[in-house]
Amino acid sequence: MGFNLVLFYAFAAIAVGATLLVVLQSNPVYSVLLLIGSFIGLAGLYVLLDAPFVAVIQIIIYAGAIMVLFLF
């Protein structure tokens, strides 16, 4: 089992786990923080797919701007 496969399973578990907790969370602030964690997990998967630009855009646009707008 290679290092990339271990990273894939780790990022996939973070993304899926955080997304499930977003759905089950009743507090909107915790839900937003978990959604940011899900976006970071997806960005890690993009890096593994050799798409670092898409990963950076994912973090800047979604985890940054849209989550700030969601909180306000």
N, C-alpha and C positions, 0 to 999 in steps of 0.2 A: 504494500500500500504506500503510494508516494505521498510526498509532502503536499502536493497540490490537491490530492483527494481528501486529505485530512482538513485542509483549509476550506475546501468546498463544503464538506459536511458541517464544519463549524459555522461558516457564514450562512449556510442554508438553515441550520438549526436556530441561529440568532434571528434570521428574517421570519421564519415560520412561527417560532415561539413568541416573538414580540408582536407579530400580527394577531395571533390568537389572543394574547393578553389585551391587545387594543380592543378587541370585540367584547371581551368579558369585563373590562374595566368600567366602572360607573363614574369615576372622577375624571372630568375632561382634561385636567392638567396632567395627570398620570397617563392618560390615553395619548396625549400629544407627545410626551416624552418617550413612550413605548413606540409610537409611530416613527419618531426620529431614529430610534434603535433599529427598527425594521428597515428604514431607508439606508442606514449605515451598513446593515447586512447585505442589502442589495448592491450597494456600491462596492463592497468587498467581492461580491460575485462578478461584477463588471470588471474589476481589476484582474480576477482570475481568467476572464475571457479575453484578456489583452485589449481592453477598451478603457484606458485610464481617463481619457477625456470625458467619456460618458459618466464614469464614476464621480469625477469632480463636479460635473454639472448636476448630477443627482444630489450630491450633498449640498451644493450651494443653493440650487433652486428649491428643491423640495424640503430638505431638512432646515434650511435657513429661512428663506422668504415665505414660503407657504405656511410653515408652522407658526411663524411670528404673526402672520395675518389670521391664522386660525385662533390663536390665543386672544387676539383683540377683537 
